Structure formats: structure tokens, C-alpha cells
């Protein structure tokens, strides 16, 4: 009983660290990755008649809208990524511990609190998680990733919806845009379609984030391999494992992201008066992507996404793990 009572404050502290460190992860991710994301979304939501590829998209955007055009829609993800990464990485830390203590308990008993074995400090892919969670099997980390992805989807869906609609406004003149900014976008969508309109694309977001299984499962595999087979420092391991695992995630999830973006940028109609909706459900959007571009259509915009994945997520995880290590 005494051991259990001593463990509770420590676990609460570790949970708190995950949520705080996630804020810094979100800031790093947006700073490095948003220009790539703007190009990705524009390619995903247009055909080859507008942009032949990512380079032309970048050139035309900078020429017509300036460098600031690459950061269109950055305000919602700046706030959103801070909040989203806090929720995602904080909940990931909690789910890892819960899975370790309640699902994989029998496999981890020698390492659990109260045992005669003294756990080493700062071990495993997330430095400040419990010793038991650090010894989850890789698929246990993947399952925790799916659960964290589902949790954060309820924050991510409206943030990504607003961001996408702002990113596809091509006019350099504010007067010619339907939305003057993120708050105006939310106000107009909510006024015309209510909460359901703001959360357009939620089911597609939940599906997309189920692929977090591959992200966090591979992050664990890569972290352990780099730790065992190299002499890299902890930040260097975080950087390489974070960047490479993010690319594993995008290789598996990208087609679902294309469909999600089509749904989120589809005209909503009604009082919003932005056009006629094209898709009634996810399947119709997926069929349209194939009809317009074949199998290649599911990979349109992949190059800027793939290029963004490594630096943005590598720096995000360096920031996250670094803060986790220094927080008291």
C-alpha cells in the first residue's frame, strides 16, 4: 500500500510533463512545417491544370501572395498545434502507462512499481514516462498512439477544417476572400451550419489518425535500435527516430489524408453560399479522387508532405523529449 501511495504523485507529475512538453512540440512543428503543409493542401485540393507540381505551387504562391502566402491559415494551427500536441502527447503518455499497468501487466511485472527491481531512470522512447510504459512492446506503443489519435481528433478536426479552408483562398486581396481570418471562418460556418458544420470531416479525421499506430510503433522500434546500436546522444536519437517514424506514418496514411482534405474543402452550400456540396460521405470523396486522378490521385501533394514530415516532426519530438527531460 505504501508503495502505491508513493507512486501516485510521481505518476501525476509525469502526466503533467507530457501535456506541458506537448505545447513546445506544437510550436516547433508549426514553425518548420506550415509552408510545406500549405503546398500539400493546395495540391491535394486542385488538379494539374492549376499547379503541375510542388515547385510551381511554391513559385506561384510567393509570386502572387508573397512569402506570407505560404503561412496562410497559420493562426489556427499555431494555437491548435500547441493545444493538439499537448493533448496528443500528454494523453499518449497516460495511455502508455494505463496499457502497461492493465493490459501488459503480466509481461512487465518485474519492472512495475513495488517490485524488488530498481528501475533505471530515463529509459525508453519517452524519457519521463513510467518504467513500465517504457517497456511496452512496440505494438503496445502503437495501440497507445491510436487511442491518443482518437482523443486529439476532437480538437484536430475543427482546427484542420478551418486551416484547410483558409489555405485554399487564392486571392491576395482580403476583400475577395470569403473568410477574412480564422475567427471569421468559424463564425460564418457556425452561423450557416452549426456545430456539425464546424466539425465537418470528423469521421475522416478519426480514420486518418488511426494510422498513428504505425507512427508510435515505429518510433519505439527506431528509438530502441538507435539506442542499442549507436552512440548517439538522446536528442539525436529523438531527432532521427522522430523524423523517420513520421515518414513511416505518412507512407501508410497519406491516401486517407487526401480524402480528408477533399471533404474539409468541399463547398458547404446553404446560407454560406460557397457552392454546391459534392460529397455526401467519405466513400464518395474517395471515389472522386480515383475518378479524377486514378491511383496517383491519392498521392497528389505527397512530395511536400514527405519533405515536411522529417524536419517538422523531428524537431517537434526533440522539443518534446527535451522539455520532458528538464521539467522538474
Backbone torsions as a table, in degrees:
resi	resn	phi	psi	omega
1	UNK	NA	-41.5	-179.3
2	UNK	-61.8	-39.4	179.3
3	UNK	-63.9	-39.8	179.3
4	UNK	-64.4	-41.2	-178.0
5	UNK	-66.8	-35.5	178.3
6	UNK	-71.2	-27.5	-175.4
7	UNK	-75.6	-32.1	-173.1
8	UNK	-58.2	-49.2	178.9
9	UNK	-61.0	-38.1	-179.9
10	UNK	-64.3	-43.6	180.0
11	UNK	-65.4	-38.6	178.6
12	UNK	-62.4	-39.8	178.5
13	UNK	-63.3	-41.6	-179.6
14	UNK	-66.2	-39.5	176.9
15	UNK	-61.8	-42.9	179.9
16	UNK	-61.4	-41.5	-179.8
17	UNK	-60.7	-40.6	-179.2
18	UNK	-59.8	-42.5	-178.9
19	UNK	-70.7	-38.4	179.1
20	UNK	-69.3	-46.3	-178.7
21	UNK	-63.3	-29.8	178.8
22	UNK	-62.7	-30.6	177.5
23	UNK	-60.9	-45.4	-179.8
24	UNK	-68.0	-33.2	175.4
25	UNK	-61.8	-43.9	-179.6
26	UNK	-63.2	-40.9	179.1
27	UNK	-63.5	-45.4	-179.8
28	UNK	-63.7	-41.7	-177.6
29	UNK	-63.7	-44.8	-178.0
30	UNK	-68.7	-42.0	-177.9
31	UNK	-58.9	-42.8	-177.1
32	UNK	-82.9	-37.7	-165.5
33	UNK	-100.0	-15.2	-171.3
34	UNK	-63.0	-41.7	177.6
35	UNK	-57.5	-41.0	176.6
36	UNK	-61.8	-39.3	-177.8
37	UNK	-66.8	-38.9	178.4
38	UNK	-61.0	-45.7	178.4
39	UNK	-62.8	-42.6	179.5
40	UNK	-58.8	-49.4	-177.6
41	UNK	-64.2	-40.8	-179.4
42	UNK	-65.6	-37.7	177.7
43	UNK	-71.2	-37.0	-179.2
44	UNK	-65.6	-29.6	-170.9
45	UNK	-108.0	9.7	175.7
46	UNK	-132.9	168.0	176.5
47	UNK	-101.4	-179.6	-173.4
48	UNK	-67.8	-12.9	179.7
49	UNK	-70.9	-22.9	179.9
50	UNK	-93.5	-50.1	177.8
51	UNK	-130.9	126.5	179.4
52	UNK	-78.6	-19.5	-180.0
53	UNK	-177.1	-179.0	-175.6
54	UNK	-63.4	-38.1	-178.4
55	UNK	-64.5	-44.7	178.8
56	UNK	-63.9	-36.9	178.6
57	UNK	-62.2	-43.9	178.9
58	UNK	-64.0	-46.8	-178.1
59	UNK	-61.2	-48.1	-179.1
60	UNK	-65.6	-39.0	179.9
61	UNK	-63.2	-47.7	-179.5
62	UNK	-66.8	-39.7	-179.5
63	UNK	-65.1	-43.3	-174.2
64	UNK	-88.9	-28.7	-172.5
65	UNK	-126.0	-3.3	-177.6
66	UNK	79.3	174.7	179.6
67	UNK	-60.3	-31.5	179.5
68	UNK	-61.0	-24.1	177.9
69	UNK	-61.4	-29.9	178.5
70	UNK	-71.3	-17.7	179.8
71	UNK	-106.8	17.8	175.6
72	UNK	-61.6	139.9	-180.0
73	UNK	74.5	15.7	-176.5
74	UNK	-77.5	-24.2	-176.3
75	UNK	-63.2	-49.3	179.0
76	UNK	-62.2	-40.9	177.3
77	UNK	-73.4	-24.1	175.8
78	UNK	-60.6	-49.0	175.3
79	UNK	-72.3	-43.3	-175.0
80	UNK	-65.0	-45.4	-178.1
81	UNK	-66.2	-37.0	175.9
82	UNK	-59.3	-47.1	-179.3
83	UNK	-71.5	-43.1	-176.6
84	UNK	-65.9	-44.4	179.5
85	UNK	-69.2	-31.9	174.7
86	UNK	-61.9	-47.0	179.4
87	UNK	-67.7	-45.2	-176.2
88	UNK	-64.9	-52.2	-174.8
89	UNK	-75.6	-32.3	174.8
90	UNK	-66.8	-45.7	179.3
91	UNK	-69.0	-33.8	176.4
92	UNK	-58.7	-43.4	178.3
93	UNK	-61.0	-43.0	179.9
94	UNK	-66.8	-46.2	-178.2
95	UNK	-64.0	-37.2	176.1
96	UNK	-58.9	-46.3	-179.6
97	UNK	-64.7	-43.4	-179.4
98	UNK	-63.8	-41.0	177.9
99	UNK	-65.7	-40.4	179.6
100	UNK	-63.4	-40.8	-175.0
101	UNK	-83.0	-24.8	-172.6
102	UNK	-117.5	-23.5	-177.9
103	UNK	-108.6	-44.4	-176.9
104	UNK	-103.5	19.6	-173.7
105	UNK	-54.1	-46.7	-173.8
106	UNK	-64.3	-28.8	179.9
107	UNK	-81.5	-17.0	-171.5
108	UNK	-116.4	5.5	-173.4
109	UNK	-48.4	-44.1	-179.0
110	UNK	-60.6	-22.8	-176.0
111	UNK	-100.6	-3.8	-174.9
112	UNK	-75.4	156.2	179.1
113	UNK	-55.4	139.8	178.4
114	UNK	95.8	-8.3	178.8
115	UNK	-79.5	170.9	-179.8
116	UNK	-80.7	-11.3	179.4
117	UNK	-85.8	128.9	178.5
118	UNK	-85.7	116.8	-177.7
119	UNK	-70.9	137.1	175.2
120	UNK	-67.1	153.0	-178.5
121	UNK	-85.9	154.1	173.4
122	UNK	52.3	51.6	-178.9
123	UNK	-113.6	149.5	175.4
124	UNK	96.8	175.9	-173.4
125	UNK	-67.2	-29.3	174.2
126	UNK	-115.1	112.5	-165.2
127	UNK	-56.5	-39.6	-171.0
128	UNK	-99.4	9.3	174.5
129	UNK	-74.0	168.0	-179.7
130	UNK	-64.4	157.9	-179.8
131	UNK	-61.1	-38.3	179.5
132	UNK	-62.9	-46.8	-179.5
133	UNK	-63.7	-32.4	179.3
134	UNK	-65.4	-20.2	-179.2
135	UNK	-107.3	21.8	169.9
136	UNK	-62.7	148.8	170.1
137	UNK	-66.0	160.8	-176.0
138	UNK	-58.1	-38.8	179.4
139	UNK	-70.8	-21.1	172.9
140	UNK	-68.0	-39.3	174.4
141	UNK	-65.1	-36.8	177.1
142	UNK	-63.2	-43.4	178.5
143	UNK	-62.8	-41.7	176.9
144	UNK	-61.6	-36.3	177.2
145	UNK	-64.1	-41.4	177.4
146	UNK	-61.3	-44.6	-179.6
147	UNK	-64.7	-41.5	177.8
148	UNK	-67.2	-37.7	177.6
149	UNK	-62.7	-41.3	177.2
150	UNK	-64.9	-38.7	-179.9
151	UNK	-64.3	-47.8	-175.0
152	UNK	-75.2	-16.8	-179.2
153	UNK	-58.8	-30.6	-177.9
154	UNK	-73.7	-17.0	170.8
155	UNK	-94.1	-40.0	-173.7
156	UNK	-68.5	-37.9	-174.1
157	UNK	-56.7	-53.7	179.5
158	UNK	-67.6	-34.8	178.8
159	UNK	-63.5	-47.7	-178.6
160	UNK	-70.2	-31.2	177.5
161	UNK	-63.1	-50.3	-179.8
162	UNK	-64.1	-44.9	179.5
163	UNK	-56.9	-46.8	-177.5
164	UNK	-63.3	-41.7	-179.0
165	UNK	-67.2	-33.9	176.3
166	UNK	-72.4	-35.2	-177.1
167	UNK	-69.1	-24.8	-178.4
168	UNK	-96.9	13.6	171.2
169	UNK	-88.3	108.6	-169.5
170	UNK	-90.1	-14.5	-177.4
171	UNK	-72.4	137.5	176.9
172	UNK	-78.6	-15.3	-179.2
173	UNK	-96.6	123.3	-177.7
174	UNK	-60.4	-32.7	-177.3
175	UNK	-64.6	-22.8	-177.8
176	UNK	-93.6	-0.5	-179.3
177	UNK	-94.3	148.2	176.7
178	UNK	-69.4	-37.0	-178.0
179	UNK	-117.7	129.3	-179.9
180	UNK	-82.9	-15.3	-179.6
181	UNK	177.7	-179.3	-175.9
182	UNK	-61.6	-42.4	-179.4
183	UNK	-66.8	-39.6	177.6
184	UNK	-64.3	-37.2	178.4
185	UNK	-63.6	-47.6	179.2
186	UNK	-62.6	-43.9	-178.0
187	UNK	-60.8	-44.8	-177.6
188	UNK	-70.0	-42.5	179.5
189	UNK	-65.0	-44.7	179.7
190	UNK	-64.2	-40.8	180.0
191	UNK	-64.3	-31.4	-177.7
192	UNK	-92.4	-31.6	-172.1
193	UNK	-133.4	2.9	176.5
194	UNK	70.5	-164.2	-178.4
195	UNK	-60.8	-38.9	-179.8
196	UNK	-59.9	-34.7	178.2
197	UNK	-68.5	-42.0	178.6
198	UNK	-63.1	-35.4	-178.3
199	UNK	-93.3	20.0	176.6
200	UNK	-57.1	129.5	-179.5
201	UNK	92.6	10.3	-178.9
202	UNK	-62.3	-46.8	-178.5
203	UNK	-63.4	-37.8	177.4
204	UNK	-67.0	-33.4	177.6
205	UNK	-68.2	-41.6	177.9
206	UNK	-62.0	-41.8	178.2
207	UNK	-64.0	-47.6	-179.3
208	UNK	-57.6	-44.5	-176.3
209	UNK	-79.1	-6.1	172.6
210	UNK	-68.1	-19.2	178.6
211	UNK	-76.4	-0.3	172.1
212	UNK	-60.2	-17.8	175.0
213	UNK	-53.5	-45.1	-177.3
214	UNK	-73.9	-33.0	179.1
215	UNK	-64.2	-57.4	-172.5
216	UNK	-79.1	-26.1	172.7
217	UNK	-66.2	-45.4	-179.8
218	UNK	-71.5	-31.0	177.0
219	UNK	-61.1	-41.1	178.0
220	UNK	-65.4	-46.3	-180.0
221	UNK	-59.4	-48.2	-177.3
222	UNK	-67.2	-39.1	179.7
223	UNK	-62.2	-45.8	-179.4
224	UNK	-65.6	-40.7	179.9
225	UNK	-63.6	-44.2	-179.6
226	UNK	-67.6	-36.3	179.6
227	UNK	-67.7	-40.4	-176.2
228	UNK	-79.8	-30.2	-169.8
229	UNK	-112.3	-1.4	178.5
230	UNK	-132.8	170.7	176.2
231	UNK	-108.8	23.9	-178.7
232	UNK	-64.3	150.5	175.7
233	UNK	-71.1	164.9	180.0
234	UNK	-58.3	-46.4	177.9
235	UNK	-61.7	-36.9	178.9
236	UNK	-66.2	-39.5	176.7
237	UNK	-63.1	-44.2	177.8
238	UNK	-59.3	-41.8	-178.4
239	UNK	-62.8	-53.0	-175.9
240	UNK	-70.7	-42.5	178.8
241	UNK	-67.0	-38.6	179.0
242	UNK	-65.4	-45.6	-179.5
243	UNK	-67.3	-45.4	-177.7
244	UNK	-69.3	-39.1	180.0
245	UNK	-68.3	-31.9	176.3
246	UNK	-65.2	-36.3	177.9
247	UNK	-70.3	-34.5	173.2
248	UNK	-60.3	-44.0	179.4
249	UNK	-58.9	-48.0	-176.5
250	UNK	-70.0	-31.9	176.7
251	UNK	-63.8	-32.0	-179.5
252	UNK	-89.9	-28.6	-170.2
253	UNK	-104.6	-12.5	-168.0
254	UNK	-55.9	-46.2	179.0
255	UNK	-55.2	-38.0	179.0
256	UNK	-68.8	-28.7	177.1
257	UNK	-70.7	-38.0	177.1
258	UNK	-58.9	-46.8	-180.0
259	UNK	-63.9	-41.2	178.9
260	UNK	-59.5	-43.9	-178.7
261	UNK	-67.0	-36.3	176.9
262	UNK	-61.6	-42.7	180.0
263	UNK	-65.4	-42.7	-176.0
264	UNK	-72.6	-21.4	179.1
265	UNK	-106.7	6.3	177.7
266	UNK	-68.4	136.8	176.2
267	UNK	-52.8	141.4	-177.2
268	UNK	-98.1	-20.7	176.9
269	UNK	66.6	-158.4	-179.8
270	UNK	63.7	-143.5	-178.2
271	UNK	-64.3	-20.8	179.8
272	UNK	-68.7	-28.5	175.1
273	UNK	55.4	45.5	-179.5
274	UNK	-109.4	10.5	-179.9
275	UNK	126.7	-177.3	-178.8
276	UNK	-98.1	126.4	178.5
277	UNK	-58.3	142.9	-178.7
278	UNK	-103.7	-28.4	-171.5
279	UNK	-120.3	132.3	175.2
280	UNK	-91.0	-22.7	-177.6
281	UNK	-157.7	178.4	-177.8
282	UNK	-61.5	-41.6	-175.8
283	UNK	-63.7	-39.5	177.8
284	UNK	-64.0	-40.0	178.6
285	UNK	-64.5	-42.2	179.4
286	UNK	-64.0	-40.7	178.5
287	UNK	-65.4	-37.7	179.7
288	UNK	-65.0	-42.1	178.1
289	UNK	-58.4	-43.8	-179.1
290	UNK	-69.0	-40.9	-178.8
291	UNK	-63.7	-37.0	-176.9
292	UNK	-82.9	-30.6	-174.9
293	UNK	-136.3	6.1	-177.3
294	UNK	66.0	-160.9	-180.0
295	UNK	-61.7	-31.8	179.3
296	UNK	-63.9	-25.1	-179.0
297	UNK	-60.3	-29.8	-180.0
298	UNK	-74.8	-8.1	-178.5
299	UNK	-118.1	8.9	178.4
300	UNK	-64.4	130.6	-177.7
301	UNK	85.9	6.3	-175.2
302	UNK	-67.9	-35.9	-175.4
303	UNK	-58.9	-53.3	178.8
304	UNK	-63.5	-33.0	178.1
305	UNK	-64.2	-46.4	-178.0
306	UNK	-66.8	-39.3	177.7
307	UNK	-65.9	-35.7	179.5
308	UNK	-72.1	-35.0	-170.2
309	UNK	-56.6	-44.2	-175.5
310	UNK	-68.0	-59.8	-175.2
311	UNK	-64.7	-40.4	-176.4
312	UNK	-64.7	-48.3	-176.8
313	UNK	-79.6	-29.5	174.4
314	UNK	-61.8	-47.3	179.6
315	UNK	-68.0	-35.2	178.9
316	UNK	-62.5	-43.0	-178.4
317	UNK	-76.4	-30.3	172.1
318	UNK	-62.3	-44.3	179.0
319	UNK	-63.3	-45.8	-178.4
320	UNK	-61.4	-53.1	-177.1
321	UNK	-66.3	-36.1	178.8
322	UNK	-63.1	-45.0	178.5
323	UNK	-65.8	-38.9	178.0
324	UNK	-59.7	-34.5	-178.0
325	UNK	-76.3	-32.1	-173.0
326	UNK	-94.3	-19.1	179.7
327	UNK	-64.6	138.9	179.9
328	UNK	-71.4	NA	NA
